[in-house]
C-alpha cells in the first residue's frame, strides 16, 4: 500500500477547449466515484475521508508514467538527475 503525506492540496483544472485534459478528468472522476457515489451527502464526508481518497489517487499507477504512481515517477527522475 502506498502511503505518502501531502500537506497541501492543489487543484487541477480542465482546460475547456483542450481535449487532452478530458480523459484524465473523466478517469479521476470515475476513481473518485468508487469512494463517493453521486448520492453521497457532503454533510457525511469528513476532511479525513477526502484526504484518504486524495492519497489513493496520488498513489494510483498511471499510463502516462509507464504504469507507475506519480510519486514513483517523480523520485525516479530525481534519482536519475542526481545519481
Long-range contacts (C-beta under 8 A, 24 or more apart in sequence): 1-59, 2-55, 2-56, 2-58, 2-59, 2-69, 2-71, 3-55, 3-59, 4-55, 4-58, 4-59, 4-71, 6-54, 6-55, 6-58, 9-54, 28-57, 31-56, 31-57, 31-60, 32-57
